[in-house]
Amino acid sequence: MQHFTKAEIRQIEDRYQDLRKTLEVKFDEGRLERIEKAFRFSNAAHDGIKRKSGEPFIIHPIAVARIVAVDLGLGATSIVAALLHDVVEDTEYRLSDIENMFGERVARIVDGLTKLSGDFDSRHALTLKKMLMTLSDDVRVILIKIADRLHNMQTLDSMAPQKKIKIAGETLFLYVPLAHRLGLHAIKNELEELSFKHKHPEEYNKIQLMLHDQEQKRTYLVNEFIQPIVEKLKNEDFDCVVNHRLKSSYSIWHKMQKKSVSFNEIYDILAIRIIIKSDPKISEKRQCFDVLSIVTDIYKPKPDRIRDWITTPKANGYESLHVTVMGPRGNWVEVQIRTDRMDDIAEHGFAAHYRYKDISTFENELDPWIEQIREILQSDDADAFEFLDDFKLNLYATEINVFTPKGDMLSLPQGSTVLDLAYEIHTDLGNKCIGAKINLKLVPLSHVLQNGDQVEILTSENQVPKPEWLKFSSTAKARGKIKNAFKLEKSKHIQKGKEIIEEAFQSVNAPLSSNNLKKITAHFNLNNKDQLYSEVGMGFIDLKNIKEIIGKKSENKLVKYWNITFGGGGKKKEVEEEEEEVTLQKIDKKKTFLLKETQDNISFSLARCCNPIPGDPVVGYLSTDDHVTIHKTGCPEVAKFLTNQGDKIVQAEWTKFKRQSYLTRLSLDGFDRLGIVNEVTNVISKGHNINMRSVKFDTHDGIFSGDLFLYIHNADDLHELISRLKTIKGIENVTRVENLNE
């Protein structure tokens, strides 16, 4: 075994001594000795092992321990676990060795952080599930895991491009929402920025350049806005710090994507923050509202943009007053008002509660969420990917508060329905729910709850859970309970699905072959034929377009084979068997998958969730060894695949597409005037390689909205068309709609 050089040993020792100096002001000698012992043990265990960057591997556990100690403010046990977190996975030592040397608590945390062995497809999802099972007993597991991920993101440059995309996508999908849910705002922002930088480097660099170009103008506007506030606060004897926060590159890009606007149309790039050095003799809430009154005396507020997170803090402990006011130059500016304690908690979440000796309150806030995790984990669902999808539902949703008829308040994610609330209260209530009375008005199960609603759940003994409930339930708890109700019926659903599929194939005179089943499975973005049978059997999938899904290409191949081999004669059964033998070329995951108009021996399909067209940045998902589903790089489904099934993602690239055209949808809105529809259709008809399938316009009170369904060859033609449409007088916005069925 190769050992480290003297220079590398010195580098390791210097890093550790830097950490040690940071810890000496925080811990007594006994705790420092435990940390020293953990470092020496981990260092010896990792002797000679290096990271992809070439530096000694032990540098990574030291860096994670620093994040745990400094950024998260955790104790000696957590620091010891951080130093040891990769020992069991990467060396010959076992968990029992950790327990014998460092105790049961450290061993339990390390166990929660240790990856599982086994098949790559399911390994990562199962690892996360295992980690979350430990979280339900000890929240330090997830905190150390977030610290581990942060350092991995900080040192991602040495990885291959495809590996960077996978890890960045995985971080955005799960670790960013976890950091958000635990109130780790500073870490969440850094994870977002690093993920954006590595997943979309060109867009990241463009936004960085635009922010740099506007820096001087931005500084002037900030000073102009802040000056009267600072003077007024000083005159009123408030001890405050007034500064500004620049919106992160990721947040700007995300809003540009979500709202389909340009960089110059983002008006909340800046937020002004007023941090009050609180007077212990006066309530913090009163001090914040007094400052709010001063701000709104100077600048007029936007009535619907005042947020009070002090009276009702967010689920992650966040407290602040937010108000949007009209600035001196006609721009809306967000002002955040909070005390120094609130600001520390807003930035550092869980760790800050320790500093303010408020951990019991925070644990009370965290307990309901951890209890929800326990309930999800108790499900017998063996599908780890499905578990992650459901779990993530509760991480990032903005919360609303609703009230029972007796006035008790319940918190739920925004977008929750009556059914979600029923399951939140009790499983039996959810299973028997038939609707609700909201503010004394009768509403159905699918009704979406609003903040402040008073809800009375209505039940019936004859009611039973139904498959369609999954279509409008949104919380992980509700979806888990509904799925559990159907677990015993799974085999029945599969059998029923087989029968439905057989009938569907017979109705179009098509062979029930493995190749055709693969096409249908890929078309609906499913993992295997059992999942296809199950979803069809439960009524989630409609096979009315089965003939189009199977496609003409396979039919022609069959006819050709029939004519050559049998001369038009023979038995139908023999053709079906031969079609089974027509095998497609296995796809090489290491090579870029080239998309060709005539794809010889390799099949691909375009994902319906994002509807890519030639020229769009795309990646491929291996639905089977010989079939690729093509998605746009920003598609939410890709983020999910990167986390759960990263090894099935392949790089994809368009070649020239000259003959085929693709259905694309555009949405328009603006001010109605005589002849505007005619101008729109003229611009489209004059465009090369563009044909209209349908055009729909609605007008109301002088405002119009339009929907265009067009056949377009590639993204360049589409961008050129959008540019031309935007020049038409009266048109305000032209956006591409990815989902054709919305």
Buried (B, 14 or more C-beta within 10 A) or exposed (E): EEEBEEEBBEBBEEBBEEBBEEBEEBBEEEBBEBBBBBBEBBBEBBBEBBBEBEBBBBBBBBBBBBBBBBBBBBBBBBBBBBBBBBBBEBBEBEBEBBBEBBEEBBBBBBBBBBBBEEEEBBBBBBBBBBBBBBBBEBBBBBBBBBBBBBBBBEBBEEBEEBBBBBBBBBBBBBBBBBBBBBBBBEBBBBBBBBBBBBBBBEBBEBBEEBBEEBEEEBEEBBEEBBEBBBEBBEEEEBEBEBEBEBBBBBBBBBBBEEEBBEBEEBBBBBBBBBBBEBEEEEEBBEBBBBBBEBBBEEBEBBEEEBBBBBEEBBBBBBBBBBBBBEBEEEBBBBBBBBBBBBBBBBBBBBBBBBEEEBBEEBEEBBEEBBEBBBBBBEBEBEBBBBBBBBBBBBBEBEBBEBBBEEEEEBBBBEBBBBBBBBBBBEBEBBBBBBBBBBEEEEBEBBBBBEEEBBBBBBBEEEBEBBBBBBEBBBBBBBBBBBBBBBEEBBEEBBEBBBEBBEEBBEEEEBBBBBBBBBBBBBBBBBBEBBBBBBBBBBBBBEBEEBBEBBBEEBBEEBEEBBEEEEEEEEEEEEBBEBBBEBEBEEBEBEEEBEBEEEBEEBBBBBBBBBBBBBBBBBBBBBBBEBBBBBBBBBBEBBBBBBBBBBBBBBBBEBEEBEEEBBBBBBBBBBEBBEEBBEBBBEBBEEBEEBEBEEBEBEBEEEEBBBBBBBBBBBBEBBEBBBEBBEEBEBBEBBBBBBEEEE
